[in-house]
Amino acid sequence: MIYLDHNATTCSDERVVEAMLPYLQGMYGNPSSLYKLGRIARSAIDTAREQISALIDAPAAGIVFTSGGTEANAQAVANARGVGLAISTIEHPSIFENAEYHQQCFRQLQTLSVDVTGSVPLASLHRANWHAGDLASVMLANNETGVIQDVAVIAERLAEQGVNLHTDAVQALGKIPFSFRKLGVKLMSLSSHKIYGPKGCGALVVAEDFVLKPWLRGGDQEHGSRAGTENVAAIVGFGKAAELVMTEMGLREQRMLALRTRLERALRTIPGLVIFAEHAKRLPNTVQFGINGINGEMLLMQLDQRNIAVSSGSACSASSGEISPVLTAMGVEASLARSAIRVSLGKDNNETEVDQFVDILKASIAN
Ligand SMILES: Cc1ncc(COP(=O)(O)O)c(C=O)c1O
């Protein structure tokens, strides 16, 4: 199989699995237990906290482990209870569905539109109806188009108006370097399975000067911010995956960008093909395109029959034929948005796979 859907998930790195295994068997202690077995597990979690904080330049004490990016986003949104919340129109469903569900709990719920390049215009950030302590959520990189927002500048502009910023960095992690401190955000969501770590594990990163409202209650875990016995093996795996990114990111980024350039050069020769947000700053591994007159869902299934795993980019359109809200927000015409295919490359893809994908894509379109 040619796997080109790394923004959906990645295969756990064997070095990650190796690091995790002891914590499923011999070192199975509960990190809250005071005896040695418990202390070993506690120390493994602390090591993972250090590994992740080193990768993103964040305070280790500010890393709150969660069950993944979805939970981290939900917790961030829940923190806006009692204040105003503003979210961009291209956020992941775990932001916008939680925001809609909890709408009554916010002083106000606003949206931040994006322009045709998929970016939040800086001019739209100056609003008379902000109140000090409000929260905004703007993702660092989009899961469909790969568009990267200028989060540092957005955070700065919002801070001038007393507004705190949360950023969903789930897709940016491991693909581009960034510093939590330099971005100036108060909250950040991360997920392990997008960086060759295990599924069901992530983190909400909290700035030193931000008071996080408790989330799950019923225990003191994660400094009281998120109750529940920690998934020690998964956390260890997340930490190991982050450590590997530290040493391999430069090479991975370079390789993926070279492959994407090769892929895009070939895609541009296909009549009627449009690369979304082509000229915007994007993740090095992501390209989403549409082809006039083609049904994206049918094309996806044809590619699957030929052992190629790609996605439309949007969970909605994958299952129900609906149009991607991200592409809609960017003003992409409905018929073109319906033909969307997202290719997201990974660290182990190679030139042959990219060339084979293009050949099979061309043959499928011709059918
Ligand atoms: C941008 C973004 N945020 C959040 C999530 C959710 O992360 P998880 O799968 O860890 O719950 C995803 C997953 O696809 C994502 O792409």
The ligand as an ORCA input file, in Angstrom:
! r2SCAN-3c Opt
* xyz 0 1
  C      -6.036     20.104     13.563
  C      -6.476     18.950     14.407
  N      -6.869     19.167     15.666
  C      -7.264     18.176     16.464
  C      -7.299     16.875     16.023
  C      -7.756     15.794     16.943
  O      -6.666     15.074     17.466
  P      -6.882     13.596     18.058
  O      -7.049     12.691     16.888
  O      -5.623     13.339     18.827
  O      -8.058     13.639     18.934
  C      -6.911     16.588     14.710
  C      -6.973     15.213     14.193
  O      -7.091     14.965     13.020
  C      -6.481     17.654     13.880
  O      -6.105     17.452     12.620
*
